[in-house]
Amino acid sequence: MKTIAHVEENADNRLLVQVILEDAYRVVEYETGAEALVEMTREKPDLVLMDISLPEMDGTEVLRRMRDDPALRDIPVVAITAHAMTGDRERLLGAGFDDYVSKPIVDEGVLLGAIQRLLS
Amino acid sequence: MAEEPESRSALDREAIARLLRLGGDDLAGRMAALFLGLAPERLREARVGVAAGDVDQVRRAAHSLKSSSGNVGAYAVMEAAGQLEEAAESGDPPPTLALLLAALEAALEAADPELRALAARTESQA
């Protein structure tokens, strides 16, 4: 079973994603970017779900540090963002995210599809 | 004089049905309880931010409320939080932020009874 790391500050968002993914994937949760960066080098996930609006170090900065790290740079990363405006998609993809999913997650198929495409 | 019944639920029925389908009463109840637990703190952070002129604090608190309220289908709260977030981002003046904050507080108050009812769905379990 593949491992997905979910980086998200809020417990309710973590719970929702956990429930959506737990039948198909092993989910590891991190509350901050700093924690994720340290722990992921010890236990590399197959994919990362990254909330953009993390406290202190935002999701885009965490991604930049992952891409700078040979141990982490090849892991696919999906941005999860409440900002759903048109320009945001281009900006996120331009920053190096492999895909993005809007929250609130109203259709779990969108999240699962994004993950499946990157892991196949 | 008899009161008019509420014509609109504060929690979107489809959103609640989705939570129930994903994880039953347990998930729906836990999500409602988590929201009820975090909302007062985020509201306080927004209130303090408005009073102190700390727009970044207002923005972050409103953004968090926007995200979490969406999870439980409290779309009026989500809308109000989104407006406060945008106003803080745009550098709108304190009186505007205060007005939007009051609207957000009213929306939260309106959703409170249904959120508590939803959270109670798991309390009877061992």
Interface residues (C-beta under 8 A of the other chain):
Chain A: E9 N10 A11 D12 N13 L15 L16 V19 I20 S53 P55 A82 K103 P104 I105 V106 E108
Chain B: A15 R18 L22 G23 L27 R30 M31 L34 F35 L38 R60 H63 S64 K66 S67 S68 G70 N71 V72 M78
